[in-house]
Amino acid sequence: MTLAFVFPGQGSQSVGMGSELFDNFVAAREVFGEVNEVLGQDLLKLMREGPEADLTLTENAQPALMAVSLAVVRVLKADFGVDVAKAAFCAGHSLGEYSALAAMEVLTLSDAAKLLKLRGQAMQRAVPVGQGAMAALIGAKADLALAEAACEAGRAAGIVVVANDNNAGQVVISGEKAAVDLAVEKAKELGAKAMLLNVSAPFHSPLMQPAAEEMAAALSKTTFHDPKSVLVANVTAQPVGDKAQFAPLLIEQVTGRVRWRESVQWLAQDGGVTQFAELGAGKVLSGMIKRLAPDSEAVALNGAADFEAFAKSL
């Protein structure tokens, strides 16, 4: 059996996340305490109690989702004897790439929390609210080729690109609002369904360049440690084991495409992964993986019963 751990991105957050971990595991309480301390805010209270609007703010959602993922990582090691850092592969969706690097012990928990807080703030600052948009193209015909054709049409009105190639049947586009609106019209003409996403900025598009520059400055001062596992990177969908490559990839990821579909296919086909485990909030990635790699097993590890069953399966 070849195992890969995957880490969710924004959209997986919900009020109440982390509560079961906090209530039942010392290792989780230590993670949440450290993240609260380094950020100087009670992020745990926001996760447990909301309000949802504040939790959804990108500067809160990003470190919060990482904290839940790392709480799961620490609990698996302390209470169930599963060392995530030594898995064959890790991968994370967008901000989940920071969670993956922290799980691999490439980044410290404190550095990951500070970087994601900044990343959220920088992404929000990059484009005034209302000027950008994102839309999900969905349905049987919504593949990468259709999304590229829709974006080509949308560029008559401005900047629009494929932001997330998530799955056969789910591709997200991002850019200037008028261009996204025009691309959505074209996508519908081509047979896809489309819906605008409730997001605060056009993530993973060239409009995020100011945020990429802020992250470059912060990452240049960050220590990256040698990995014990191999990361499959968002922007290349290829394996990376050299710590010198991580910062450039994280910078490129701010404006670049999340190649999730290709990443999972690489893991299942080239990497030989037979089991995927999603660590953190929700079940979004494991649901995608079941469709992308049907011959592999995909599980989401959210609580004690999941952890126990998973540890026994190893």
Secondary structure, DSSP 4 states (H G I P E B T S, - for coil): --EEEEE--TT---TTTTHHHHHH-HHHHHHHHHHHHHHTS-HHHHHHH--HHHHHSHHHHHHHHHHHHHHHHHHHHHHH---GGGSSEEEESTTHHHHHHHHTTSS-HHHHHHHHHHHHHHHHHHS-TTSEEEEEEESTT--HHHHHHHHHHHTTSS-EEEEEEEETTEEEEEEEHHHHHHHHHHHHHTT-EEEE---SS--SSGGGHHHHHHHHHHHTT---PPPSSEEE-TTT-SEE--GGGHHHHHHHHHHS-B-HHHHHHIIIIIS---EEEEESSSSHHHHHHHHH-TTSEEEEE-SHHHHHHHHHH-
